Amino acid sequence: MSRFILSPGAGDDLVDLAEYLRGLPAVPARRIGKALQFALKNLAQHPGHGHRHADYCEFSGEEIRSFVVGDYVLLYASQRKPITFVGVIHGKRDIDAIMRQRLG
């Protein structure tokens, strides 16, 4: 079984996302939800996937990676055991500003 942890910020992101999905028609809401669930579990099994963010790594002192799922970016500390997701952020948001605040 793949295990992972959600940081408080990532947990808040998922609560906000669930609220947003409740306002969508059922089919696209389920599609988005299932794609994100699959990615979270898959990344927990294979934490080396995704793009390494050197600037976040320097800022936080940890290896931070990202993986795009549709319009969302999953950001996670890949070397923690279990891995820790630090963000589930829509790609149109200011990801750099959000991450610097969370990692700082």
PyMOL CGO cylinders between C-alpha atoms (Angstrom):
from pymol import cmd
from pymol.cgo import CYLINDER

trace = [
    CYLINDER, 0.00, 0.00, 0.00, 1.32, 3.42, -0.93, 0.3, 1, 1, 1, 1, 1, 1,
    CYLINDER, 1.32, 3.42, -0.93, 1.50, 5.89, 1.90, 0.3, 1, 1, 1, 1, 1, 1,
    CYLINDER, 1.50, 5.89, 1.90, 1.81, 9.65, 1.81, 0.3, 1, 1, 1, 1, 1, 1,
    CYLINDER, 1.81, 9.65, 1.81, 1.22, 12.63, 4.03, 0.3, 1, 1, 1, 1, 1, 1,
    CYLINDER, 1.22, 12.63, 4.03, -0.55, 15.88, 3.23, 0.3, 1, 1, 1, 1, 1, 1,
    CYLINDER, -0.55, 15.88, 3.23, 0.93, 19.04, 4.70, 0.3, 1, 1, 1, 1, 1, 1,
    CYLINDER, 0.93, 19.04, 4.70, -1.62, 21.45, 6.19, 0.3, 1, 1, 1, 1, 1, 1,
    CYLINDER, -1.62, 21.45, 6.19, -1.42, 23.56, 3.02, 0.3, 1, 1, 1, 1, 1, 1,
    CYLINDER, -1.42, 23.56, 3.02, -1.99, 20.59, 0.72, 0.3, 1, 1, 1, 1, 1, 1,
    CYLINDER, -1.99, 20.59, 0.72, -4.87, 19.45, 2.91, 0.3, 1, 1, 1, 1, 1, 1,
    CYLINDER, -4.87, 19.45, 2.91, -6.44, 22.91, 2.60, 0.3, 1, 1, 1, 1, 1, 1,
    CYLINDER, -6.44, 22.91, 2.60, -5.91, 22.75, -1.16, 0.3, 1, 1, 1, 1, 1, 1,
    CYLINDER, -5.91, 22.75, -1.16, -7.83, 19.47, -1.34, 0.3, 1, 1, 1, 1, 1, 1,
    CYLINDER, -7.83, 19.47, -1.34, -10.68, 20.82, 0.79, 0.3, 1, 1, 1, 1, 1, 1,
    CYLINDER, -10.68, 20.82, 0.79, -10.96, 23.83, -1.55, 0.3, 1, 1, 1, 1, 1, 1,
    CYLINDER, -10.96, 23.83, -1.55, -10.77, 21.55, -4.58, 0.3, 1, 1, 1, 1, 1, 1,
    CYLINDER, -10.77, 21.55, -4.58, -13.52, 19.26, -3.24, 0.3, 1, 1, 1, 1, 1, 1,
    CYLINDER, -13.52, 19.26, -3.24, -15.74, 22.30, -2.71, 0.3, 1, 1, 1, 1, 1, 1,
    CYLINDER, -15.74, 22.30, -2.71, -15.07, 23.44, -6.28, 0.3, 1, 1, 1, 1, 1, 1,
    CYLINDER, -15.07, 23.44, -6.28, -15.76, 19.96, -7.68, 0.3, 1, 1, 1, 1, 1, 1,
    CYLINDER, -15.76, 19.96, -7.68, -19.15, 19.84, -5.92, 0.3, 1, 1, 1, 1, 1, 1,
    CYLINDER, -19.15, 19.84, -5.92, -20.21, 22.71, -8.19, 0.3, 1, 1, 1, 1, 1, 1,
    CYLINDER, -20.21, 22.71, -8.19, -19.29, 20.85, -11.39, 0.3, 1, 1, 1, 1, 1, 1,
    CYLINDER, -19.29, 20.85, -11.39, -21.34, 18.28, -13.25, 0.3, 1, 1, 1, 1, 1, 1,
    CYLINDER, -21.34, 18.28, -13.25, -20.75, 14.78, -11.89, 0.3, 1, 1, 1, 1, 1, 1,
    CYLINDER, -20.75, 14.78, -11.89, -18.80, 13.33, -14.83, 0.3, 1, 1, 1, 1, 1, 1,
    CYLINDER, -18.80, 13.33, -14.83, -15.99, 15.92, -15.01, 0.3, 1, 1, 1, 1, 1, 1,
    CYLINDER, -15.99, 15.92, -15.01, -15.84, 16.19, -11.22, 0.3, 1, 1, 1, 1, 1, 1,
    CYLINDER, -15.84, 16.19, -11.22, -15.30, 12.42, -10.91, 0.3, 1, 1, 1, 1, 1, 1,
    CYLINDER, -15.30, 12.42, -10.91, -12.73, 12.47, -13.73, 0.3, 1, 1, 1, 1, 1, 1,
    CYLINDER, -12.73, 12.47, -13.73, -10.68, 15.18, -12.02, 0.3, 1, 1, 1, 1, 1, 1,
    CYLINDER, -10.68, 15.18, -12.02, -10.99, 13.54, -8.61, 0.3, 1, 1, 1, 1, 1, 1,
    CYLINDER, -10.99, 13.54, -8.61, -9.98, 10.10, -9.89, 0.3, 1, 1, 1, 1, 1, 1,
    CYLINDER, -9.98, 10.10, -9.89, -7.01, 11.49, -11.84, 0.3, 1, 1, 1, 1, 1, 1,
    CYLINDER, -7.01, 11.49, -11.84, -5.71, 13.28, -8.75, 0.3, 1, 1, 1, 1, 1, 1,
    CYLINDER, -5.71, 13.28, -8.75, -6.24, 10.23, -6.52, 0.3, 1, 1, 1, 1, 1, 1,
    CYLINDER, -6.24, 10.23, -6.52, -4.38, 8.03, -9.00, 0.3, 1, 1, 1, 1, 1, 1,
    CYLINDER, -4.38, 8.03, -9.00, -1.49, 10.50, -9.22, 0.3, 1, 1, 1, 1, 1, 1,
    CYLINDER, -1.49, 10.50, -9.22, -1.18, 10.83, -5.43, 0.3, 1, 1, 1, 1, 1, 1,
    CYLINDER, -1.18, 10.83, -5.43, -1.00, 7.06, -5.00, 0.3, 1, 1, 1, 1, 1, 1,
    CYLINDER, -1.00, 7.06, -5.00, 1.33, 6.58, -7.98, 0.3, 1, 1, 1, 1, 1, 1,
    CYLINDER, 1.33, 6.58, -7.98, 3.74, 9.27, -6.80, 0.3, 1, 1, 1, 1, 1, 1,
    CYLINDER, 3.74, 9.27, -6.80, 3.79, 7.71, -3.34, 0.3, 1, 1, 1, 1, 1, 1,
    CYLINDER, 3.79, 7.71, -3.34, 5.01, 4.49, -4.99, 0.3, 1, 1, 1, 1, 1, 1,
    CYLINDER, 5.01, 4.49, -4.99, 7.42, 6.26, -7.36, 0.3, 1, 1, 1, 1, 1, 1,
    CYLINDER, 7.42, 6.26, -7.36, 8.56, 9.48, -5.66, 0.3, 1, 1, 1, 1, 1, 1,
    CYLINDER, 8.56, 9.48, -5.66, 11.31, 10.17, -8.21, 0.3, 1, 1, 1, 1, 1, 1,
    CYLINDER, 11.31, 10.17, -8.21, 8.78, 11.03, -10.92, 0.3, 1, 1, 1, 1, 1, 1,
    CYLINDER, 8.78, 11.03, -10.92, 8.03, 14.61, -11.77, 0.3, 1, 1, 1, 1, 1, 1,
    CYLINDER, 8.03, 14.61, -11.77, 10.06, 17.74, -12.25, 0.3, 1, 1, 1, 1, 1, 1,
    CYLINDER, 10.06, 17.74, -12.25, 12.69, 18.67, -9.66, 0.3, 1, 1, 1, 1, 1, 1,
    CYLINDER, 12.69, 18.67, -9.66, 12.48, 22.32, -8.59, 0.3, 1, 1, 1, 1, 1, 1,
    CYLINDER, 12.48, 22.32, -8.59, 16.01, 23.48, -7.79, 0.3, 1, 1, 1, 1, 1, 1,
    CYLINDER, 16.01, 23.48, -7.79, 14.82, 26.85, -6.49, 0.3, 1, 1, 1, 1, 1, 1,
    CYLINDER, 14.82, 26.85, -6.49, 12.36, 25.26, -4.04, 0.3, 1, 1, 1, 1, 1, 1,
    CYLINDER, 12.36, 25.26, -4.04, 15.03, 22.75, -3.02, 0.3, 1, 1, 1, 1, 1, 1,
    CYLINDER, 15.03, 22.75, -3.02, 17.45, 25.55, -2.14, 0.3, 1, 1, 1, 1, 1, 1,
    CYLINDER, 17.45, 25.55, -2.14, 14.72, 27.50, -0.37, 0.3, 1, 1, 1, 1, 1, 1,
    CYLINDER, 14.72, 27.50, -0.37, 13.42, 24.59, 1.72, 0.3, 1, 1, 1, 1, 1, 1,
    CYLINDER, 13.42, 24.59, 1.72, 16.54, 22.43, 2.06, 0.3, 1, 1, 1, 1, 1, 1,
    CYLINDER, 16.54, 22.43, 2.06, 14.55, 19.47, 0.71, 0.3, 1, 1, 1, 1, 1, 1,
    CYLINDER, 14.55, 19.47, 0.71, 14.03, 17.98, -2.71, 0.3, 1, 1, 1, 1, 1, 1,
    CYLINDER, 14.03, 17.98, -2.71, 10.72, 19.36, -3.96, 0.3, 1, 1, 1, 1, 1, 1,
    CYLINDER, 10.72, 19.36, -3.96, 9.21, 17.86, -7.10, 0.3, 1, 1, 1, 1, 1, 1,
    CYLINDER, 9.21, 17.86, -7.10, 6.08, 18.59, -9.08, 0.3, 1, 1, 1, 1, 1, 1,
    CYLINDER, 6.08, 18.59, -9.08, 3.80, 16.52, -11.24, 0.3, 1, 1, 1, 1, 1, 1,
    CYLINDER, 3.80, 16.52, -11.24, 1.07, 17.95, -13.48, 0.3, 1, 1, 1, 1, 1, 1,
    CYLINDER, 1.07, 17.95, -13.48, -2.38, 16.37, -13.48, 0.3, 1, 1, 1, 1, 1, 1,
    CYLINDER, -2.38, 16.37, -13.48, -4.72, 18.16, -15.85, 0.3, 1, 1, 1, 1, 1, 1,
    CYLINDER, -4.72, 18.16, -15.85, -4.91, 21.77, -14.68, 0.3, 1, 1, 1, 1, 1, 1,
    CYLINDER, -4.91, 21.77, -14.68, -3.38, 20.99, -11.27, 0.3, 1, 1, 1, 1, 1, 1,
    CYLINDER, -3.38, 20.99, -11.27, 0.20, 20.79, -10.05, 0.3, 1, 1, 1, 1, 1, 1,
    CYLINDER, 0.20, 20.79, -10.05, 1.05, 18.35, -7.28, 0.3, 1, 1, 1, 1, 1, 1,
    CYLINDER, 1.05, 18.35, -7.28, 4.12, 19.45, -5.32, 0.3, 1, 1, 1, 1, 1, 1,
    CYLINDER, 4.12, 19.45, -5.32, 5.80, 17.11, -2.89, 0.3, 1, 1, 1, 1, 1, 1,
    CYLINDER, 5.80, 17.11, -2.89, 8.88, 16.52, -0.76, 0.3, 1, 1, 1, 1, 1, 1,
    CYLINDER, 8.88, 16.52, -0.76, 10.09, 13.38, -2.48, 0.3, 1, 1, 1, 1, 1, 1,
    CYLINDER, 10.09, 13.38, -2.48, 12.78, 12.25, -0.04, 0.3, 1, 1, 1, 1, 1, 1,
    CYLINDER, 12.78, 12.25, -0.04, 10.58, 12.14, 3.05, 0.3, 1, 1, 1, 1, 1, 1,
    CYLINDER, 10.58, 12.14, 3.05, 9.30, 8.73, 4.07, 0.3, 1, 1, 1, 1, 1, 1,
    CYLINDER, 9.30, 8.73, 4.07, 6.42, 8.64, 3.46, 0.3, 1, 1, 1, 1, 1, 1,
    CYLINDER, 6.42, 8.64, 3.46, 6.49, 11.41, 0.87, 0.3, 1, 1, 1, 1, 1, 1,
    CYLINDER, 6.49, 11.41, 0.87, 4.73, 14.62, 1.84, 0.3, 1, 1, 1, 1, 1, 1,
    CYLINDER, 4.73, 14.62, 1.84, 2.54, 16.58, -0.53, 0.3, 1, 1, 1, 1, 1, 1,
    CYLINDER, 2.54, 16.58, -0.53, 2.95, 20.30, 0.08, 0.3, 1, 1, 1, 1, 1, 1,
    CYLINDER, 2.95, 20.30, 0.08, 0.60, 21.59, -2.59, 0.3, 1, 1, 1, 1, 1, 1,
    CYLINDER, 0.60, 21.59, -2.59, -2.24, 20.67, -4.92, 0.3, 1, 1, 1, 1, 1, 1,
    CYLINDER, -2.24, 20.67, -4.92, -2.47, 23.94, -6.80, 0.3, 1, 1, 1, 1, 1, 1,
    CYLINDER, -2.47, 23.94, -6.80, -4.31, 25.02, -9.93, 0.3, 1, 1, 1, 1, 1, 1,
    CYLINDER, -4.31, 25.02, -9.93, -1.81, 25.91, -12.64, 0.3, 1, 1, 1, 1, 1, 1,
    CYLINDER, -1.81, 25.91, -12.64, -3.24, 29.42, -13.11, 0.3, 1, 1, 1, 1, 1, 1,
    CYLINDER, -3.24, 29.42, -13.11, -2.44, 30.41, -9.53, 0.3, 1, 1, 1, 1, 1, 1,
    CYLINDER, -2.44, 30.41, -9.53, 0.86, 31.99, -8.52, 0.3, 1, 1, 1, 1, 1, 1,
    CYLINDER, 0.86, 31.99, -8.52, 2.54, 28.72, -7.57, 0.3, 1, 1, 1, 1, 1, 1,
    CYLINDER, 2.54, 28.72, -7.57, 5.89, 30.35, -6.76, 0.3, 1, 1, 1, 1, 1, 1,
    CYLINDER, 5.89, 30.35, -6.76, 4.37, 32.77, -4.27, 0.3, 1, 1, 1, 1, 1, 1,
    CYLINDER, 4.37, 32.77, -4.27, 2.29, 30.04, -2.63, 0.3, 1, 1, 1, 1, 1, 1,
    CYLINDER, 2.29, 30.04, -2.63, 5.23, 27.66, -2.35, 0.3, 1, 1, 1, 1, 1, 1,
    CYLINDER, 5.23, 27.66, -2.35, 7.63, 30.26, -0.98, 0.3, 1, 1, 1, 1, 1, 1,
    CYLINDER, 7.63, 30.26, -0.98, 5.09, 31.08, 1.71, 0.3, 1, 1, 1, 1, 1, 1,
    CYLINDER, 5.09, 31.08, 1.71, 4.55, 27.40, 2.58, 0.3, 1, 1, 1, 1, 1, 1,
    CYLINDER, 4.55, 27.40, 2.58, 8.19, 26.41, 2.51, 0.3, 1, 1, 1, 1, 1, 1,
    CYLINDER, 8.19, 26.41, 2.51, 9.48, 29.49, 4.28, 0.3, 1, 1, 1, 1, 1, 1,
]
cmd.load_cgo(trace, "trace")
